[in-house]
Amino acid sequence: MARILTGIQSTGTPHLGNILGAIRPAIAESALPANDSFLFIANWHTLTQIKQAELMREYTYSVAACWLAFGLDPQKSTFYRQSDVPQVAELTWYLNCFTPFPMLANAHSFKDKSDRLSDVNAGLFSYPVLMAADILLYGANVVPVGKDQVQHLEITRDIASTFNRLVGGSLVVPEARLNKETMYVPGTDGQKMSKSYGNYINIFLSDKELKEVINKKIVTDATPLEEPKDAESSVVYQLYKLIVPSDRSAEMKSKLEAGGYGWGHAKKDLLEALMEGYRTERDTYNRYMNDKAELDRLLAIGAQKANAVADQTLAMVRSCLGY
């Protein structure tokens, strides 16, 4: 049985890109009998960006509610808050002592901001080591990653190999799984959907707020209503075909290319597809967000399982280091 680990930061409510590109695939994988999935909310990583306690709590609950709304079964996977397993902090310190400074100085998480050092805190600099601890603490065999995280996974592998070689440890050296077919979800401006670009769609907004995002933020060209339109280059159509059956997306494409069907019509159809297609998930999300005690209960189940595994790994690490 392969142990697969996936974490998502709690920097805000997961957007449509997070859901289609990471959350739904991870949930589908967790349901397979051959997999042992560890799925966690990386709220310690979030501290490099967010310092407000109430916002941190709310975002953490929001991520948990989203996972559960899309069908995550806490009984079939280990689903937990990173901060509920404090052993990860202890392991991070040990691993820091096996990590060369130049390795972290060359990591994308730091290097991308190295020209603005006033914006870089020590947590951001050692981000890859905390990520390594997240993975190695649970003996994960496989870690699905996007292209921007491949380097960090290589750092994890290097740290684990060095630890094992120098002190006779038995940390599992994980494999990165780069899904070349990972769904590309465009944002409202046509770039990849991202919180950092501010071009994301939060499907859990109220109907009125979601309508405003679709109508006012999605970029379209000035092609008149009666003229044919290039569906494939349209953000509206690209989003629509990701969330509806192929026959419905083909129908929109035909109408756009025939003319007499404007961007306003297309946005209206996209809005309806989002509201109706995710009606159950939106309702379930709101139910969980109104019942934080239930979220705490479900996360505690996963934390108990995660802590048991973490204790075993730390016992080995401490023994290797003479503690």
C-alpha positions as CSV (number, residue, x, y, z in Angstrom):
1,M,0.0,0.0,0.0
2,A,1.4,3.4,-1.0
3,R,1.3,6.3,1.4
4,I,0.4,9.5,-0.4
5,L,0.6,12.9,1.2
6,T,-0.9,16.2,0.1
7,G,-1.1,19.5,1.9
8,I,-2.9,22.7,1.1
9,Q,-2.1,26.0,2.8
10,S,-4.8,27.9,4.6
11,T,-4.2,31.3,3.0
12,G,-7.8,31.7,2.1
13,T,-10.9,29.8,0.9
14,P,-9.8,27.3,-1.8
15,H,-10.7,28.7,-5.2
16,L,-11.9,26.9,-8.3
17,G,-8.4,26.2,-9.5
18,N,-7.4,24.5,-6.2
19,I,-10.6,22.4,-6.3
20,L,-10.3,21.2,-9.8
21,G,-6.5,20.9,-9.9
22,A,-5.7,19.5,-6.4
23,I,-8.6,18.8,-4.0
24,R,-10.8,16.7,-6.2
25,P,-8.0,14.5,-7.6
26,A,-6.6,13.9,-4.1
27,I,-10.0,12.9,-2.8
28,A,-10.5,10.5,-5.7
29,E,-7.1,9.0,-5.0
30,S,-7.8,8.7,-1.3
31,A,-10.8,6.5,-2.1
32,L,-8.7,3.8,-3.8
33,P,-8.1,0.8,-1.6
34,A,-4.4,0.6,-2.6
35,N,-3.7,4.0,-1.2
36,D,-3.1,5.3,2.3
37,S,-3.7,9.1,2.0
38,F,-2.5,11.7,4.4
39,L,-4.3,15.0,3.6
40,F,-3.5,18.0,5.8
41,I,-4.1,21.7,6.2
42,A,-0.7,23.4,6.2
43,N,-1.5,26.2,8.6
44,W,2.0,26.5,10.0
45,H,3.3,27.3,6.5
46,T,0.5,29.9,6.4
47,L,2.2,31.8,9.2
48,T,4.9,33.1,6.8
49,Q,2.1,35.2,5.3
50,I,-0.7,35.6,7.8
51,K,-0.2,36.9,11.3
52,Q,-3.8,37.6,12.4
53,A,-5.2,34.9,14.7
54,E,-8.8,35.1,13.8
55,L,-8.1,35.1,10.1
56,M,-5.8,32.1,10.5
57,R,-8.5,30.2,12.3
58,E,-11.2,31.1,9.8
59,Y,-9.1,30.2,6.7
60,T,-8.1,26.9,8.3
61,Y,-11.8,26.0,8.9
62,S,-12.6,27.1,5.4
63,V,-10.1,24.8,3.8
64,A,-11.3,21.9,6.0
65,A,-15.0,22.6,5.0
66,C,-14.0,22.7,1.4
67,W,-12.3,19.3,1.5
68,L,-15.3,17.7,3.3
69,A,-17.8,19.4,1.0
70,F,-16.2,17.7,-2.0
71,G,-16.5,14.3,-0.5
72,L,-13.4,13.7,1.6
73,D,-14.1,10.7,4.0
74,P,-12.1,11.2,7.2
75,Q,-12.6,7.5,7.9
76,K,-10.8,6.4,4.7
77,S,-7.9,8.9,4.9
78,T,-5.9,10.7,7.6
79,F,-7.2,14.3,7.5
80,Y,-5.7,16.8,9.9
81,R,-4.4,20.2,10.8
82,Q,-0.7,20.6,10.6
83,S,-0.7,22.5,13.9
84,D,-2.4,19.5,15.7
85,V,0.8,17.5,15.2
86,P,3.5,19.5,17.0
87,Q,6.1,16.7,16.4
88,V,6.6,18.3,13.0
89,A,8.3,21.3,14.6
90,E,10.7,19.1,16.5
91,L,11.6,17.1,13.3
92,T,12.0,20.4,11.5
93,W,14.8,21.4,13.9
94,Y,16.6,18.1,13.5
95,L,16.4,18.3,9.7
96,N,17.5,22.0,9.8
97,C,20.8,20.7,11.2
98,F,21.3,18.4,8.2
99,T,20.4,21.1,5.6
100,P,23.2,23.2,3.9
101,F,22.6,26.9,3.8
102,P,23.2,27.1,0.0
103,M,20.5,24.6,-0.6
104,L,17.9,26.9,1.1
105,A,19.4,30.0,-0.5
106,N,18.7,28.5,-3.9
107,A,15.2,27.3,-3.1
108,H,12.5,29.0,-5.2
109,S,10.5,30.0,-2.1
110,F,13.4,32.2,-1.0
111,K,15.1,33.0,-4.3
112,D,12.0,34.6,-5.8
113,K,12.0,37.2,-3.0
114,S,15.8,37.5,-2.5
115,D,15.8,40.9,-4.1
116,R,13.3,42.1,-1.4
117,L,14.9,40.7,1.7
118,S,12.9,43.0,3.9
119,D,9.9,40.8,2.9
120,V,11.6,37.5,3.8
121,N,11.3,36.1,7.3
122,A,13.2,33.1,8.7
123,G,10.2,30.9,8.3
124,L,10.0,31.6,4.6
125,F,13.7,30.9,4.3
126,S,13.4,27.5,6.0
127,Y,10.0,26.7,4.3
128,P,11.5,23.7,2.4
129,V,12.7,22.1,5.7
130,L,9.2,22.4,7.3
131,M,7.8,20.9,4.0
132,A,10.4,18.1,4.3
133,A,9.3,17.4,7.9
134,D,5.7,17.3,6.8
135,I,6.5,14.5,4.4
136,L,9.2,12.5,6.3
137,L,7.3,12.5,9.6
138,Y,4.7,10.2,8.1
139,G,6.9,8.0,5.8
140,A,5.1,9.2,2.7
141,N,6.1,7.2,-0.4
142,V,4.5,9.5,-3.0
143,V,3.9,13.3,-3.0
144,P,1.9,14.7,-5.9
145,V,3.4,18.1,-6.8
146,G,3.1,20.9,-9.3
147,K,6.1,22.1,-11.3
148,D,6.8,24.8,-8.8
149,Q,7.2,22.3,-6.0
150,V,9.5,19.8,-7.7
151,Q,12.6,21.5,-6.4
152,H,11.3,21.4,-2.8
153,L,10.6,17.7,-3.1
154,E,14.2,17.2,-4.3
155,I,15.4,19.0,-1.2
156,T,13.3,16.7,0.9
157,R,14.9,13.7,-0.8
158,D,18.4,15.1,-0.3
159,I,17.8,15.8,3.4
160,A,16.4,12.4,4.0
161,S,19.3,10.7,2.2
162,T,21.8,12.7,4.1
163,F,20.2,11.9,7.5
164,N,20.1,8.2,6.7
165,R,23.7,8.2,5.5
166,L,25.2,10.2,8.4
167,V,23.4,8.7,11.4
168,G,22.0,5.4,10.1
169,G,18.4,6.6,10.0
170,S,15.5,5.0,8.2
171,L,13.6,7.9,6.9
172,V,11.5,7.0,3.8
173,V,12.9,8.8,0.7
174,P,9.7,10.0,-1.1
175,E,9.0,10.1,-4.8
176,A,7.6,13.1,-6.5
177,R,4.6,12.5,-8.7
178,L,4.4,15.3,-11.3
179,N,1.1,14.9,-13.1
180,K,1.7,16.2,-16.6
181,E,-2.0,16.3,-17.2
182,T,-2.8,18.4,-14.2
183,M,-5.8,20.5,-15.0
184,Y,-4.9,24.1,-16.0
185,V,-7.6,26.4,-14.7
186,P,-7.5,29.9,-16.1
187,G,-8.3,32.9,-13.9
188,T,-10.6,35.7,-14.7
189,D,-7.8,37.5,-16.6
190,G,-6.7,34.5,-18.6
191,Q,-3.6,33.8,-16.5
192,K,-3.4,30.7,-14.3
193,M,-5.9,31.1,-11.5
194,S,-4.0,32.2,-8.4
195,K,-4.7,34.0,-5.1
196,S,-1.4,36.0,-5.7
197,Y,-2.8,37.3,-9.0
198,G,-6.2,38.1,-7.5
199,N,-7.9,36.4,-10.5
200,Y,-9.6,33.6,-8.7
201,I,-13.2,32.4,-8.4
202,N,-14.5,31.5,-5.0
203,I,-17.5,29.2,-5.7
204,F,-18.6,29.5,-2.1
205,L,-19.6,33.2,-2.4
206,S,-23.2,34.1,-2.2
207,D,-25.2,34.0,-5.5
208,K,-25.0,37.8,-5.7
209,E,-21.3,38.0,-5.0
210,L,-20.5,35.2,-7.4
211,K,-22.5,36.9,-10.1
212,E,-20.6,40.1,-9.6
213,V,-17.2,38.2,-10.0
214,I,-18.3,36.5,-13.2
215,N,-19.9,39.6,-14.7
216,K,-17.3,42.2,-13.7
217,K,-14.0,40.4,-13.4
218,I,-13.9,37.9,-16.3
219,V,-12.1,39.6,-19.2
220,T,-13.8,39.4,-22.7
221,D,-13.1,41.2,-26.0
222,A,-15.3,43.8,-27.7
223,T,-16.8,41.5,-30.4
224,P,-20.4,42.6,-31.0
225,L,-23.3,40.4,-30.0
226,E,-24.1,39.4,-33.6
227,E,-20.6,38.6,-34.6
228,P,-19.0,35.1,-34.4
229,K,-16.5,34.7,-31.5
230,D,-13.4,32.6,-30.9
231,A,-14.5,30.2,-28.2
232,E,-11.2,28.6,-27.5
233,S,-9.5,31.9,-26.7
234,S,-12.3,32.9,-24.3
235,V,-11.9,32.6,-20.6
236,V,-15.6,32.2,-20.2
237,Y,-15.7,29.1,-22.5
238,Q,-12.4,27.7,-21.1
239,L,-13.9,27.7,-17.6
240,Y,-17.3,26.5,-18.7
241,K,-15.9,23.4,-20.4
242,L,-14.1,22.4,-17.2
243,I,-17.2,22.2,-15.2
244,V,-20.0,20.9,-17.5
245,P,-20.4,17.7,-19.6
246,S,-18.9,17.8,-23.1
247,D,-22.2,18.1,-24.8
248,R,-23.0,21.3,-23.0
249,S,-19.6,22.8,-23.6
250,A,-19.9,21.9,-27.3
251,E,-23.3,23.7,-27.4
252,M,-21.8,26.9,-26.0
253,K,-18.9,26.7,-28.4
254,S,-21.3,26.4,-31.4
255,K,-23.4,29.3,-30.2
256,L,-20.3,31.5,-29.7
257,E,-18.9,30.7,-33.2
258,A,-22.3,31.2,-34.9
259,G,-22.9,34.7,-33.6
260,G,-26.0,36.2,-32.0
261,Y,-24.8,34.9,-28.6
262,G,-22.9,37.5,-26.6
263,W,-20.5,37.4,-23.8
264,G,-23.3,38.4,-21.4
265,H,-25.2,35.2,-22.4
266,A,-22.0,33.1,-22.0
267,K,-21.3,34.6,-18.5
268,K,-24.9,33.9,-17.5
269,D,-24.6,30.3,-18.5
270,L,-21.3,30.0,-16.7
271,L,-22.8,31.5,-13.6
272,E,-25.7,29.0,-13.7
273,A,-23.3,26.1,-14.2
274,L,-21.3,27.1,-11.2
275,M,-24.3,27.7,-8.9
276,E,-26.2,24.6,-10.0
277,G,-23.2,22.3,-10.6
278,Y,-21.8,22.9,-7.2
279,R,-25.1,23.5,-5.3
280,T,-24.6,20.5,-3.0
281,E,-21.0,21.3,-2.3
282,R,-21.8,25.0,-1.6
283,D,-24.6,24.0,0.8
284,T,-22.4,21.5,2.5
285,Y,-19.5,23.9,2.9
286,N,-21.8,26.5,4.5
287,R,-23.2,23.9,6.8
288,Y,-19.7,23.0,8.1
289,M,-18.7,26.6,8.4
290,N,-21.7,27.1,10.6
291,D,-20.7,24.1,12.7
292,K,-17.0,24.6,13.7
293,A,-17.4,22.1,16.5
294,E,-18.1,19.3,13.9
295,L,-15.0,20.4,11.9
296,D,-12.9,20.2,15.1
297,R,-14.3,16.8,15.8
298,L,-13.5,15.4,12.3
299,L,-10.0,17.0,12.3
300,A,-9.3,15.5,15.7
301,I,-9.9,12.0,14.3
302,G,-7.2,12.6,11.7
303,A,-4.9,14.2,14.2
304,Q,-5.0,11.2,16.5
305,K,-3.9,8.9,13.6
306,A,-1.3,11.3,12.4
307,N,0.2,11.7,15.9
308,A,0.5,8.0,16.3
309,V,2.6,7.7,13.1
310,A,4.6,10.9,14.0
311,D,5.6,9.4,17.4
312,Q,7.0,6.3,15.7
313,T,9.1,8.4,13.3
314,L,10.4,10.7,16.0
315,A,11.4,7.8,18.3
316,M,13.6,6.5,15.5
317,V,15.1,10.0,14.8
318,R,15.8,10.7,18.5
319,S,17.5,7.4,18.9
320,C,19.7,8.0,15.8
321,L,20.7,11.4,17.2
322,G,21.4,10.2,20.8
323,Y,18.4,11.8,22.5
